[in-house]
Amino acid sequence: MFDFVFASNAAFPITGDTQTSAFILVLDPDNNLLYVNVLDTTLANPSWTAGQLSVALDPNWTEGFLQIGFSNLTGNYDGSGIFYDDVNFAPAVPIPAAVWLFGSGLIGLVGIARRKKS
């Protein structure tokens, strides 16, 4: 999961043909695009807005590259003022794995408690 907040810069507002976005890309070893997820942030307002992107990784992508970031495309010295903050990239833990991890922790605690009693 790729979480962040974004807002426009009132001092340097977006003008002209400017396009801004946040993105996740998956590329193979030859830099061919396998997956893309883009959030357009061009119409941001001065209030902070939550943004979130995610990707479900394919087992066939084991040799690929994961790229996350932000893009500002401008021309003719147009304004592109967008602020990004609170950026967080955290892999999602699948529910079965989380349950297994929690269960194994509980089993370990029970074993420790039994040892202390005897």
Biopython code that builds the backbone (N, CA, C, O; Angstrom):
import numpy as np
from Bio.PDB.StructureBuilder import StructureBuilder

atoms = [
    (1, "MET", "N", (0.840, -1.164, 0.000)),
    (1, "MET", "CA", (0.000, 0.000, 0.000)),
    (1, "MET", "C", (0.893, 1.238, 0.000)),
    (1, "MET", "O", (1.873, 1.288, 0.743)),
    (2, "PHE", "N", (0.577, 2.217, -0.804)),
    (2, "PHE", "CA", (1.307, 3.468, -0.948)),
    (2, "PHE", "C", (0.336, 4.567, -0.541)),
    (2, "PHE", "O", (-0.573, 4.905, -1.299)),
    (3, "ASP", "N", (0.524, 5.131, 0.656)),
    (3, "ASP", "CA", (-0.363, 6.156, 1.190)),
    (3, "ASP", "C", (0.366, 7.487, 1.238)),
    (3, "ASP", "O", (1.582, 7.528, 1.424)),
    (4, "PHE", "N", (-0.373, 8.573, 1.072)),
    (4, "PHE", "CA", (0.200, 9.907, 1.135)),
    (4, "PHE", "C", (-0.937, 10.911, 1.205)),
    (4, "PHE", "O", (-2.096, 10.556, 0.994)),
    (5, "VAL", "N", (-0.615, 12.153, 1.498)),
    (5, "VAL", "CA", (-1.568, 13.248, 1.390)),
    (5, "VAL", "C", (-0.978, 14.262, 0.422)),
    (5, "VAL", "O", (0.240, 14.352, 0.275)),
    (6, "PHE", "N", (-1.845, 15.026, -0.237)),
    (6, "PHE", "CA", (-1.375, 16.013, -1.199)),
    (6, "PHE", "C", (-2.262, 17.245, -1.172)),
    (6, "PHE", "O", (-3.434, 17.178, -0.803)),
    (7, "ALA", "N", (-1.680, 18.376, -1.570)),
    (7, "ALA", "CA", (-2.403, 19.650, -1.618)),
    (7, "ALA", "C", (-1.730, 20.544, -2.640)),
    (7, "ALA", "O", (-0.545, 20.388, -2.936)),
    (8, "SER", "N", (-2.497, 21.487, -3.177)),
    (8, "SER", "CA", (-1.909, 22.438, -4.116)),
    (8, "SER", "C", (-1.196, 23.542, -3.350)),
    (8, "SER", "O", (-1.519, 23.820, -2.195)),
    (9, "ASN", "N", (-0.238, 24.158, -3.993)),
    (9, "ASN", "CA", (0.520, 25.268, -3.424)),
    (9, "ASN", "C", (-0.140, 26.560, -3.882)),
    (9, "ASN", "O", (-0.075, 26.897, -5.065)),
    (10, "ALA", "N", (-0.776, 27.290, -2.969)),
    (10, "ALA", "CA", (-1.498, 28.511, -3.322)),
    (10, "ALA", "C", (-0.561, 29.572, -3.902)),
    (10, "ALA", "O", (-0.990, 30.380, -4.726)),
    (11, "ALA", "N", (0.714, 29.586, -3.487)),
    (11, "ALA", "CA", (1.669, 30.577, -3.983)),
    (11, "ALA", "C", (2.103, 30.277, -5.419)),
    (11, "ALA", "O", (2.447, 31.197, -6.161)),
    (12, "PHE", "N", (2.092, 29.000, -5.819)),
    (12, "PHE", "CA", (2.481, 28.591, -7.170)),
    (12, "PHE", "C", (1.448, 27.622, -7.718)),
    (12, "PHE", "O", (1.734, 26.433, -7.862)),
    (13, "PRO", "N", (0.244, 28.111, -8.027)),
    (13, "PRO", "CA", (-0.816, 27.191, -8.471)),
    (13, "PRO", "C", (-0.492, 26.548, -9.814)),
    (13, "PRO", "O", (0.316, 27.054, -10.593)),
    (14, "ILE", "N", (-1.141, 25.430, -10.056)),
    (14, "ILE", "CA", (-0.979, 24.720, -11.323)),
    (14, "ILE", "C", (-1.585, 25.578, -12.437)),
    (14, "ILE", "O", (-2.704, 26.075, -12.313)),
    (15, "THR", "N", (-0.834, 25.740, -13.516)),
    (15, "THR", "CA", (-1.307, 26.521, -14.659)),
    (15, "THR", "C", (-1.004, 25.768, -15.949)),
    (15, "THR", "O", (-0.259, 24.788, -15.954)),
    (16, "GLY", "N", (-1.590, 26.240, -17.034)),
    (16, "GLY", "CA", (-1.302, 25.687, -18.352)),
    (16, "GLY", "C", (-1.691, 24.230, -18.479)),
    (16, "GLY", "O", (-2.714, 23.791, -17.954)),
    (17, "ASP", "N", (-0.849, 23.486, -19.190)),
    (17, "ASP", "CA", (-1.106, 22.069, -19.456)),
    (17, "ASP", "C", (-0.425, 21.156, -18.445)),
    (17, "ASP", "O", (-0.167, 19.992, -18.751)),
    (18, "THR", "N", (-0.134, 21.647, -17.265)),
    (18, "THR", "CA", (0.569, 20.865, -16.247)),
    (18, "THR", "C", (-0.257, 19.656, -15.832)),
    (18, "THR", "O", (-1.475, 19.745, -15.677)),
    (19, "GLN", "N", (0.418, 18.531, -15.655)),
    (19, "GLN", "CA", (-0.204, 17.315, -15.142)),
    (19, "GLN", "C", (0.650, 16.808, -13.988)),
    (19, "GLN", "O", (1.867, 16.683, -14.118)),
    (20, "THR", "N", (0.012, 16.517, -12.860)),
    (20, "THR", "CA", (0.722, 15.955, -11.714)),
    (20, "THR", "C", (0.051, 14.642, -11.316)),
    (20, "THR", "O", (-1.156, 14.472, -11.484)),
    (21, "SER", "N", (0.854, 13.713, -10.786)),
    (21, "SER", "CA", (0.298, 12.421, -10.408)),
    (21, "SER", "C", (1.212, 11.694, -9.436)),
    (21, "SER", "O", (2.388, 12.028, -9.289)),
    (22, "ALA", "N", (0.648, 10.698, -8.781)),
    (22, "ALA", "CA", (1.395, 9.720, -7.978)),
    (22, "ALA", "C", (1.264, 8.408, -8.726)),
    (22, "ALA", "O", (0.264, 8.174, -9.405)),
    (23, "PHE", "N", (2.285, 7.536, -8.605)),
    (23, "PHE", "CA", (2.230, 6.311, -9.398)),
    (23, "PHE", "C", (2.929, 5.146, -8.716)),
    (23, "PHE", "O", (3.793, 5.324, -7.857)),
    (24, "ILE", "N", (2.522, 3.933, -9.132)),
    (24, "ILE", "CA", (3.216, 2.674, -8.854)),
    (24, "ILE", "C", (3.412, 2.002, -10.206)),
    (24, "ILE", "O", (2.469, 1.858, -10.984)),
    (25, "LEU", "N", (4.639, 1.597, -10.473)),
    (25, "LEU", "CA", (4.950, 0.872, -11.705)),
    (25, "LEU", "C", (5.629, -0.443, -11.354)),
    (25, "LEU", "O", (6.366, -0.519, -10.371)),
    (26, "VAL", "N", (5.386, -1.471, -12.145)),
    (26, "VAL", "CA", (6.136, -2.722, -12.063)),
    (26, "VAL", "C", (6.767, -2.925, -13.436)),
    (26, "VAL", "O", (6.079, -2.930, -14.457)),
    (27, "LEU", "N", (8.096, -3.092, -13.442)),
    (27, "LEU", "CA", (8.852, -3.260, -14.679)),
    (27, "LEU", "C", (9.570, -4.605, -14.668)),
    (27, "LEU", "O", (9.989, -5.074, -13.610)),
    (28, "ASP", "N", (9.712, -5.224, -15.829)),
    (28, "ASP", "CA", (10.498, -6.456, -15.902)),
    (28, "ASP", "C", (11.985, -6.088, -16.001)),
    (28, "ASP", "O", (12.304, -4.902, -16.093)),
    (29, "PRO", "N", (12.906, -7.063, -15.986)),
    (29, "PRO", "CA", (14.337, -6.754, -16.016)),
    (29, "PRO", "C", (14.776, -5.948, -17.247)),
    (29, "PRO", "O", (15.813, -5.286, -17.210)),
    (30, "ASP", "N", (13.998, -5.999, -18.333)),
    (30, "ASP", "CA", (14.308, -5.222, -19.533)),
    (30, "ASP", "C", (13.593, -3.873, -19.547)),
    (30, "ASP", "O", (13.557, -3.195, -20.574)),
    (31, "ASN", "N", (13.023, -3.484, -18.403)),
    (31, "ASN", "CA", (12.289, -2.223, -18.229)),
    (31, "ASN", "C", (11.011, -2.132, -19.057)),
    (31, "ASN", "O", (10.581, -1.034, -19.410)),
    (32, "ASN", "N", (10.404, -3.267, -19.369)),
    (32, "ASN", "CA", (9.084, -3.276, -19.999)),
    (32, "ASN", "C", (8.032, -3.133, -18.910)),
    (32, "ASN", "O", (8.137, -3.757, -17.854)),
    (33, "LEU", "N", (7.032, -2.324, -19.161)),
    (33, "LEU", "CA", (5.988, -2.064, -18.179)),
    (33, "LEU", "C", (5.067, -3.273, -18.038)),
    (33, "LEU", "O", (4.461, -3.722, -19.011)),
    (34, "LEU", "N", (4.969, -3.800, -16.800)),
    (34, "LEU", "CA", (4.087, -4.936, -16.512)),
    (34, "LEU", "C", (2.786, -4.479, -15.866)),
    (34, "LEU", "O", (1.740, -5.096, -16.070)),
    (35, "TYR", "N", (2.847, -3.403, -15.089)),
    (35, "TYR", "CA", (1.683, -2.935, -14.335)),
    (35, "TYR", "C", (1.844, -1.444, -14.064)),
    (35, "TYR", "O", (2.959, -0.969, -13.851)),
    (36, "VAL", "N", (0.754, -0.716, -14.071)),
    (36, "VAL", "CA", (0.781, 0.701, -13.712)),
    (36, "VAL", "C", (-0.500, 1.050, -12.954)),
    (36, "VAL", "O", (-1.586, 0.591, -13.308)),
    (37, "ASN", "N", (-0.359, 1.857, -11.920)),
    (37, "ASN", "CA", (-1.488, 2.400, -11.175)),
    (37, "ASN", "C", (-1.157, 3.864, -10.923)),
    (37, "ASN", "O", (-0.165, 4.170, -10.261)),
    (38, "VAL", "N", (-1.978, 4.773, -11.444)),
    (38, "VAL", "CA", (-1.700, 6.207, -11.379)),
    (38, "VAL", "C", (-2.884, 6.922, -10.749)),
    (38, "VAL", "O", (-4.039, 6.623, -11.054)),
    (39, "LEU", "N", (-2.585, 7.873, -9.864)),
    (39, "LEU", "CA", (-3.605, 8.746, -9.284)),
    (39, "LEU", "C", (-3.304, 10.163, -9.753)),
    (39, "LEU", "O", (-2.248, 10.709, -9.433)),
    (40, "ASP", "N", (-4.217, 10.761, -10.506)),
    (40, "ASP", "CA", (-4.051, 12.130, -10.997)),
    (40, "ASP", "C", (-4.262, 13.102, -9.835)),
    (40, "ASP", "O", (-5.320, 13.099, -9.206)),
    (41, "THR", "N", (-3.257, 13.933, -9.551)),
    (41, "THR", "CA", (-3.353, 14.913, -8.461)),
    (41, "THR", "C", (-3.434, 16.338, -8.998)),
    (41, "THR", "O", (-3.303, 17.292, -8.232)),
    (42, "THR", "N", (-3.647, 16.494, -10.304)),
    (42, "THR", "CA", (-3.657, 17.812, -10.940)),
    (42, "THR", "C", (-4.715, 18.730, -10.357)),
    (42, "THR", "O", (-4.466, 19.928, -10.221)),
    (43, "LEU", "N", (-5.866, 18.225, -10.014)),
    (43, "LEU", "CA", (-6.953, 19.065, -9.520)),
    (43, "LEU", "C", (-6.950, 19.206, -8.004)),
    (43, "LEU", "O", (-8.001, 19.426, -7.402)),
    (44, "ALA", "N", (-5.776, 19.082, -7.377)),
    (44, "ALA", "CA", (-5.665, 19.207, -5.915)),
    (44, "ALA", "C", (-6.105, 20.597, -5.479)),
    (44, "ALA", "O", (-5.954, 21.574, -6.213)),
    (45, "ASN", "N", (-6.652, 20.666, -4.273)),
    (45, "ASN", "CA", (-7.000, 21.963, -3.700)),
    (45, "ASN", "C", (-6.055, 22.257, -2.540)),
    (45, "ASN", "O", (-5.278, 21.383, -2.156)),
    (46, "PRO", "N", (-6.097, 23.464, -1.968)),
    (46, "PRO", "CA", (-5.158, 23.797, -0.880)),
    (46, "PRO", "C", (-5.344, 22.977, 0.400)),
    (46, "PRO", "O", (-4.464, 22.988, 1.261)),
    (47, "SER", "N", (-6.459, 22.273, 0.543)),
    (47, "SER", "CA", (-6.666, 21.407, 1.710)),
    (47, "SER", "C", (-5.984, 20.070, 1.462)),
    (47, "SER", "O", (-5.956, 19.579, 0.333)),
    (48, "TRP", "N", (-5.437, 19.484, 2.519)),
    (48, "TRP", "CA", (-4.780, 18.180, 2.379)),
    (48, "TRP", "C", (-5.818, 17.126, 2.027)),
    (48, "TRP", "O", (-6.876, 17.050, 2.652)),
    (49, "THR", "N", (-5.510, 16.320, 1.028)),
    (49, "THR", "CA", (-6.387, 15.261, 0.552)),
    (49, "THR", "C", (-5.627, 13.943, 0.636)),
    (49, "THR", "O", (-4.455, 13.876, 0.266)),
    (50, "ALA", "N", (-6.282, 12.907, 1.115)),
    (50, "ALA", "CA", (-5.638, 11.588, 1.216)),
    (50, "ALA", "C", (-5.585, 10.926, -0.144)),
    (50, "ALA", "O", (-6.553, 10.961, -0.904)),
    (51, "GLY", "N", (-4.443, 10.320, -0.444)),
    (51, "GLY", "CA", (-4.283, 9.542, -1.666)),
    (51, "GLY", "C", (-3.781, 8.159, -1.312)),
    (51, "GLY", "O", (-3.059, 7.990, -0.330)),
    (52, "GLN", "N", (-4.155, 7.176, -2.100)),
    (52, "GLN", "CA", (-3.718, 5.808, -1.821)),
    (52, "GLN", "C", (-3.672, 5.026, -3.133)),
    (52, "GLN", "O", (-4.584, 5.102, -3.957)),
    (53, "LEU", "N", (-2.596, 4.280, -3.302)),
    (53, "LEU", "CA", (-2.439, 3.390, -4.448)),
    (53, "LEU", "C", (-2.010, 2.026, -3.933)),
    (53, "LEU", "O", (-1.357, 1.932, -2.893)),
    (54, "SER", "N", (-2.367, 0.979, -4.643)),
    (54, "SER", "CA", (-1.935, -0.354, -4.232)),
    (54, "SER", "C", (-1.658, -1.201, -5.469)),
    (54, "SER", "O", (-2.073, -0.872, -6.580)),
    (55, "VAL", "N", (-0.955, -2.285, -5.246)),
    (55, "VAL", "CA", (-0.648, -3.223, -6.315)),
    (55, "VAL", "C", (-0.712, -4.632, -5.724)),
    (55, "VAL", "O", (-0.183, -4.882, -4.641)),
    (56, "ALA", "N", (-1.360, -5.545, -6.438)),
    (56, "ALA", "CA", (-1.356, -6.957, -6.063)),
    (56, "ALA", "C", (-0.229, -7.602, -6.862)),
    (56, "ALA", "O", (-0.309, -7.700, -8.087)),
    (57, "LEU", "N", (0.808, -8.035, -6.178)),
    (57, "LEU", "CA", (1.980, -8.575, -6.862)),
    (57, "LEU", "C", (1.690, -9.939, -7.466)),
    (57, "LEU", "O", (1.085, -10.796, -6.822)),
    (58, "ASP", "N", (2.116, -10.134, -8.682)),
    (58, "ASP", "CA", (1.943, -11.378, -9.424)),
    (58, "ASP", "C", (3.182, -12.250, -9.197)),
    (58, "ASP", "O", (4.294, -11.731, -9.281)),
    (59, "PRO", "N", (3.045, -13.544, -8.914)),
    (59, "PRO", "CA", (4.214, -14.415, -8.720)),
    (59, "PRO", "C", (5.155, -14.459, -9.927)),
    (59, "PRO", "O", (6.328, -14.804, -9.781)),
    (60, "ASN", "N", (4.660, -14.120, -11.100)),
    (60, "ASN", "CA", (5.504, -14.117, -12.302)),
    (60, "ASN", "C", (6.437, -12.907, -12.362)),
    (60, "ASN", "O", (7.285, -12.834, -13.251)),
    (61, "TRP", "N", (6.299, -11.971, -11.445)),
    (61, "TRP", "CA", (7.097, -10.747, -11.465)),
    (61, "TRP", "C", (8.330, -10.855, -10.573)),
    (61, "TRP", "O", (8.835, -9.824, -10.128)),
    (62, "THR", "N", (8.830, -12.034, -10.295)),
    (62, "THR", "CA", (9.931, -12.200, -9.334)),
    (62, "THR", "C", (11.207, -11.483, -9.735)),
    (62, "THR", "O", (11.996, -11.120, -8.862)),
    (63, "GLU", "N", (11.437, -11.267, -11.007)),
    (63, "GLU", "CA", (12.650, -10.594, -11.454)),
    (63, "GLU", "C", (12.406, -9.120, -11.763)),
    (63, "GLU", "O", (13.309, -8.443, -12.257)),
    (64, "GLY", "N", (11.221, -8.612, -11.486)),
    (64, "GLY", "CA", (10.865, -7.248, -11.860)),
    (64, "GLY", "C", (11.295, -6.210, -10.845)),
    (64, "GLY", "O", (11.897, -6.522, -9.817)),
    (65, "PHE", "N", (10.972, -4.972, -11.160)),
    (65, "PHE", "CA", (11.280, -3.827, -10.312)),
    (65, "PHE", "C", (9.990, -3.119, -9.950)),
    (65, "PHE", "O", (9.091, -2.990, -10.781)),
    (66, "LEU", "N", (9.899, -2.664, -8.718)),
    (66, "LEU", "CA", (8.752, -1.894, -8.240)),
    (66, "LEU", "C", (9.197, -0.449, -8.114)),
    (66, "LEU", "O", (10.211, -0.159, -7.481)),
    (67, "GLN", "N", (8.441, 0.453, -8.715)),
    (67, "GLN", "CA", (8.784, 1.863, -8.681)),
    (67, "GLN", "C", (7.580, 2.633, -8.159)),
    (67, "GLN", "O", (6.468, 2.462, -8.658)),
    (68, "ILE", "N", (7.798, 3.487, -7.147)),
    (68, "ILE", "CA", (6.732, 4.342, -6.645)),
    (68, "ILE", "C", (7.240, 5.774, -6.702)),
    (68, "ILE", "O", (8.442, 6.011, -6.582)),
    (69, "GLY", "N", (6.343, 6.726, -6.882)),
    (69, "GLY", "CA", (6.801, 8.107, -6.910)),
    (69, "GLY", "C", (5.735, 9.088, -7.337)),
    (69, "GLY", "O", (4.543, 8.784, -7.383)),
    (70, "PHE", "N", (6.219, 10.288, -7.650)),
    (70, "PHE", "CA", (5.358, 11.401, -8.034)),
    (70, "PHE", "C", (5.898, 11.995, -9.324)),
    (70, "PHE", "O", (7.104, 11.968, -9.569)),
    (71, "SER", "N", (5.013, 12.528, -10.142)),
    (71, "SER", "CA", (5.409, 13.082, -11.429)),
    (71, "SER", "C", (4.747, 14.437, -11.636)),
    (71, "SER", "O", (3.547, 14.589, -11.404)),
    (72, "ASN", "N", (5.527, 15.415, -12.071)),
    (72, "ASN", "CA", (5.019, 16.724, -12.464)),
    (72, "ASN", "C", (5.477, 16.971, -13.896)),
    (72, "ASN", "O", (6.677, 17.079, -14.148)),
    (73, "LEU", "N", (4.549, 17.062, -14.830)),
    (73, "LEU", "CA", (4.860, 17.323, -16.230)),
    (73, "LEU", "C", (4.364, 18.726, -16.579)),
    (73, "LEU", "O", (3.165, 18.998, -16.522)),
    (74, "THR", "N", (5.290, 19.611, -16.938)),
    (74, "THR", "CA", (4.931, 20.993, -17.255)),
    (74, "THR", "C", (5.605, 21.419, -18.547)),
    (74, "THR", "O", (6.464, 20.715, -19.078)),
    (75, "GLY", "N", (5.214, 22.544, -19.029)),
    (75, "GLY", "CA", (5.844, 23.145, -20.195)),
    (75, "GLY", "C", (5.686, 24.650, -20.130)),
    (75, "GLY", "O", (4.828, 25.156, -19.407)),
    (76, "ASN", "N", (6.499, 25.361, -20.873)),
    (76, "ASN", "CA", (6.399, 26.825, -20.954)),
    (76, "ASN", "C", (6.470, 27.511, -19.594)),
    (76, "ASN", "O", (5.839, 28.548, -19.389)),
    (77, "TYR", "N", (7.224, 26.948, -18.675)),
    (77, "TYR", "CA", (7.395, 27.517, -17.328)),
    (77, "TYR", "C", (6.069, 27.621, -16.567)),
    (77, "TYR", "O", (5.898, 28.507, -15.730)),
    (78, "ASP", "N", (5.149, 26.725, -16.857)),
    (78, "ASP", "CA", (3.866, 26.706, -16.146)),
    (78, "ASP", "C", (4.069, 26.279, -14.709)),
    (78, "ASP", "O", (5.015, 25.555, -14.399)),
    (79, "GLY", "N", (3.182, 26.727, -13.824)),
    (79, "GLY", "CA", (3.253, 26.355, -12.414)),
    (79, "GLY", "C", (2.875, 24.904, -12.201)),
    (79, "GLY", "O", (1.995, 24.374, -12.879)),
    (80, "SER", "N", (3.547, 24.264, -11.251)),
    (80, "SER", "CA", (3.236, 22.857, -10.951)),
    (80, "SER", "C", (3.274, 22.604, -9.455)),
    (80, "SER", "O", (3.706, 21.537, -9.019)),
    (81, "GLY", "N", (2.834, 23.558, -8.673)),
    (81, "GLY", "CA", (2.963, 23.466, -7.223)),
    (81, "GLY", "C", (2.015, 22.479, -6.571)),
    (81, "GLY", "O", (0.838, 22.775, -6.369)),
    (82, "ILE", "N", (2.527, 21.314, -6.244)),
    (82, "ILE", "CA", (1.784, 20.307, -5.473)),
    (82, "ILE", "C", (2.688, 19.880, -4.324)),
    (82, "ILE", "O", (3.870, 19.597, -4.518)),
    (83, "PHE", "N", (2.115, 19.840, -3.129)),
    (83, "PHE", "CA", (2.834, 19.337, -1.958)),
    (83, "PHE", "C", (2.409, 17.897, -1.708)),
    (83, "PHE", "O", (1.236, 17.554, -1.858)),
    (84, "TYR", "N", (3.367, 17.055, -1.326)),
    (84, "TYR", "CA", (3.091, 15.683, -0.899)),
    (84, "TYR", "C", (3.678, 15.519, 0.492)),
    (84, "TYR", "O", (4.770, 16.017, 0.767)),
    (85, "ASP", "N", (2.966, 14.827, 1.370)),
    (85, "ASP", "CA", (3.428, 14.647, 2.742)),
    (85, "ASP", "C", (2.907, 13.318, 3.272)),
    (85, "ASP", "O", (2.068, 12.668, 2.650)),
    (86, "ASP", "N", (3.424, 12.929, 4.435)),
    (86, "ASP", "CA", (3.002, 11.689, 5.112)),
    (86, "ASP", "C", (3.073, 10.488, 4.167)),
    (86, "ASP", "O", (2.166, 9.656, 4.143)),
    (87, "VAL", "N", (4.151, 10.405, 3.394)),
    (87, "VAL", "CA", (4.321, 9.321, 2.433)),
    (87, "VAL", "C", (4.688, 8.043, 3.171)),
    (87, "VAL", "O", (5.600, 8.037, 3.998)),
    (88, "ASN", "N", (3.976, 6.958, 2.872)),
    (88, "ASN", "CA", (4.194, 5.681, 3.532)),
    (88, "ASN", "C", (4.018, 4.563, 2.513)),
    (88, "ASN", "O", (3.012, 4.501, 1.805)),
    (89, "PHE", "N", (4.994, 3.696, 2.451)),
    (89, "PHE", "CA", (4.861, 2.506, 1.610)),
    (89, "PHE", "C", (5.033, 1.298, 2.505)),
    (89, "PHE", "O", (6.100, 1.090, 3.082)),
    (90, "ALA", "N", (3.988, 0.505, 2.620)),
    (90, "ALA", "CA", (4.031, -0.668, 3.484)),
    (90, "ALA", "C", (3.412, -1.844, 2.755)),
    (90, "ALA", "O", (2.292, -1.744, 2.254)),
    (91, "PRO", "N", (4.126, -2.958, 2.691)),
    (91, "PRO", "CA", (3.520, -4.136, 2.066)),
    (91, "PRO", "C", (2.342, -4.620, 2.898)),
    (91, "PRO", "O", (2.404, -4.648, 4.127)),
    (92, "ALA", "N", (1.295, -4.991, 2.232)),
    (92, "ALA", "CA", (0.117, -5.523, 2.923)),
    (92, "ALA", "C", (0.403, -6.950, 3.364)),
    (92, "ALA", "O", (0.949, -7.741, 2.595)),
    (93, "VAL", "N", (0.040, -7.282, 4.588)),
    (93, "VAL", "CA", (0.207, -8.638, 5.100)),
    (93, "VAL", "C", (-1.090, -9.394, 4.830)),
    (93, "VAL", "O", (-2.145, -8.986, 5.315)),
    (94, "PRO", "N", (-1.036, -10.474, 4.075)),
    (94, "PRO", "CA", (-2.264, -11.234, 3.812)),
    (94, "PRO", "C", (-2.878, -11.735, 5.119)),
    (94, "PRO", "O", (-2.154, -12.085, 6.051)),
    (95, "ILE", "N", (-4.169, -11.769, 5.187)),
    (95, "ILE", "CA", (-4.885, -12.188, 6.395)),
    (95, "ILE", "C", (-4.459, -13.573, 6.868)),
    (95, "ILE", "O", (-4.192, -13.723, 8.060)),
    (96, "PRO", "N", (-4.377, -14.609, 6.007)),
    (96, "PRO", "CA", (-3.957, -15.925, 6.510)),
    (96, "PRO", "C", (-2.565, -15.875, 7.155)),
    (96, "PRO", "O", (-2.333, -16.535, 8.168)),
    (97, "ALA", "N", (-1.649, -15.108, 6.586)),
    (97, "ALA", "CA", (-0.307, -15.014, 7.169)),
    (97, "ALA", "C", (-0.361, -14.303, 8.515)),
    (97, "ALA", "O", (0.341, -14.690, 9.450)),
    (98, "ALA", "N", (-1.185, -13.271, 8.620)),
    (98, "ALA", "CA", (-1.310, -12.541, 9.881)),
    (98, "ALA", "C", (-1.913, -13.437, 10.965)),
    (98, "ALA", "O", (-1.472, -13.410, 12.114)),
    (99, "VAL", "N", (-2.920, -14.229, 10.595)),
    (99, "VAL", "CA", (-3.541, -15.148, 11.554)),
    (99, "VAL", "C", (-2.530, -16.204, 11.993)),
    (99, "VAL", "O", (-2.455, -16.526, 13.178)),
    (100, "TRP", "N", (-1.753, -16.745, 11.059)),
    (100, "TRP", "CA", (-0.743, -17.739, 11.389)),
    (100, "TRP", "C", (0.291, -17.144, 12.334)),
    (100, "TRP", "O", (0.688, -17.788, 13.305)),
    (101, "LEU", "N", (0.732, -15.916, 12.056)),
    (101, "LEU", "CA", (1.727, -15.261, 12.899)),
    (101, "LEU", "C", (1.176, -15.017, 14.310)),
    (101, "LEU", "O", (1.864, -15.264, 15.301)),
    (102, "PHE", "N", (-0.054, -14.535, 14.391)),
    (102, "PHE", "CA", (-0.679, -14.301, 15.690)),
    (102, "PHE", "C", (-0.846, -15.619, 16.449)),
    (102, "PHE", "O", (-0.565, -15.691, 17.645)),
    (103, "GLY", "N", (-1.307, -16.665, 15.744)),
    (103, "GLY", "CA", (-1.512, -17.971, 16.383)),
    (103, "GLY", "C", (-0.215, -18.560, 16.885)),
    (103, "GLY", "O", (-0.180, -19.111, 17.985)),
    (104, "SER", "N", (0.863, -18.461, 16.107)),
    (104, "SER", "CA", (2.140, -19.020, 16.561)),
    (104, "SER", "C", (2.674, -18.240, 17.761)),
    (104, "SER", "O", (3.327, -18.815, 18.632)),
    (105, "GLY", "N", (2.403, -16.938, 17.813)),
    (105, "GLY", "CA", (2.793, -16.142, 18.982)),
    (105, "GLY", "C", (2.046, -16.579, 20.230)),
    (105, "GLY", "O", (2.628, -16.663, 21.311)),
    (106, "LEU", "N", (0.757, -16.857, 20.080)),
    (106, "LEU", "CA", (-0.042, -17.330, 21.220)),
    (106, "LEU", "C", (0.450, -18.692, 21.710)),
    (106, "LEU", "O", (0.531, -18.928, 22.915)),
    (107, "ILE", "N", (0.774, -19.578, 20.786)),
    (107, "ILE", "CA", (1.288, -20.900, 21.169)),
    (107, "ILE", "C", (2.589, -20.743, 21.947)),
    (107, "ILE", "O", (2.814, -21.439, 22.937)),
    (108, "GLY", "N", (3.450, -19.822, 21.495)),
    (108, "GLY", "CA", (4.707, -19.565, 22.204)),
    (108, "GLY", "C", (4.474, -19.043, 23.615)),
    (108, "GLY", "O", (5.165, -19.453, 24.548)),
    (109, "LEU", "N", (3.514, -18.148, 23.782)),
    (109, "LEU", "CA", (3.200, -17.615, 25.109)),
    (109, "LEU", "C", (2.650, -18.694, 26.027)),
    (109, "LEU", "O", (2.982, -18.732, 27.212)),
    (110, "VAL", "N", (1.808, -19.574, 25.487)),
    (110, "VAL", "CA", (1.267, -20.682, 26.289)),
    (110, "VAL", "C", (2.405, -21.592, 26.740)),
    (110, "VAL", "O", (2.433, -22.029, 27.891)),
    (111, "GLY", "N", (3.345, -21.880, 25.836)),
    (111, "GLY", "CA", (4.493, -22.727, 26.206)),
    (111, "GLY", "C", (5.341, -22.099, 27.292)),
    (111, "GLY", "O", (5.793, -22.798, 28.200)),
    (112, "ILE", "N", (5.569, -20.794, 27.221)),
    (112, "ILE", "CA", (6.345, -20.101, 28.255)),
    (112, "ILE", "C", (5.605, -20.144, 29.585)),
    (112, "ILE", "O", (6.212, -20.384, 30.629)),
    (113, "ALA", "N", (4.283, -19.910, 29.551)),
    (113, "ALA", "CA", (3.498, -19.925, 30.779)),
    (113, "ALA", "C", (3.523, -21.307, 31.442)),
    (113, "ALA", "O", (3.595, -21.400, 32.667)),
    (114, "ARG", "N", (3.464, -22.369, 30.653)),
    (114, "ARG", "CA", (3.506, -23.725, 31.201)),
    (114, "ARG", "C", (4.855, -24.023, 31.853)),
    (114, "ARG", "O", (4.926, -24.656, 32.906)),
    (115, "ARG", "N", (5.932, -23.550, 31.200)),
    (115, "ARG", "CA", (7.271, -23.779, 31.758)),
    (115, "ARG", "C", (7.433, -23.065, 33.101)),
    (115, "ARG", "O", (8.053, -23.607, 34.016)),
    (116, "LYS", "N", (6.897, -21.889, 33.225)),
    (116, "LYS", "CA", (7.031, -21.126, 34.462)),
    (116, "LYS", "C", (6.261, -21.771, 35.601)),
    (116, "LYS", "O", (6.674, -21.677, 36.756)),
    (117, "LYS", "N", (5.115, -22.443, 35.284)),
    (117, "LYS", "CA", (4.306, -23.095, 36.327)),
    (117, "LYS", "C", (4.998, -24.308, 36.894)),
    (117, "LYS", "O", (4.839, -24.621, 38.074)),
    (118, "SER", "N", (5.776, -25.005, 36.057)),
    (118, "SER", "CA", (6.371, -26.257, 36.556)),
    (118, "SER", "C", (7.714, -26.071, 37.196)),
    (118, "SER", "O", (8.319, -27.041, 37.654)),
]
sb = StructureBuilder()
sb.init_structure("model")
sb.init_model(0)
sb.init_chain("A")
sb.init_seg("    ")
for serial, (resi, resn, name, xyz) in enumerate(atoms, 1):
    if name == "N":
        sb.init_residue(resn, " ", resi, " ")
    sb.init_atom(name, np.array(xyz, "f"), 0.0, 1.0, " ", f" {name:<3s}", serial, name[0])
structure = sb.get_structure()
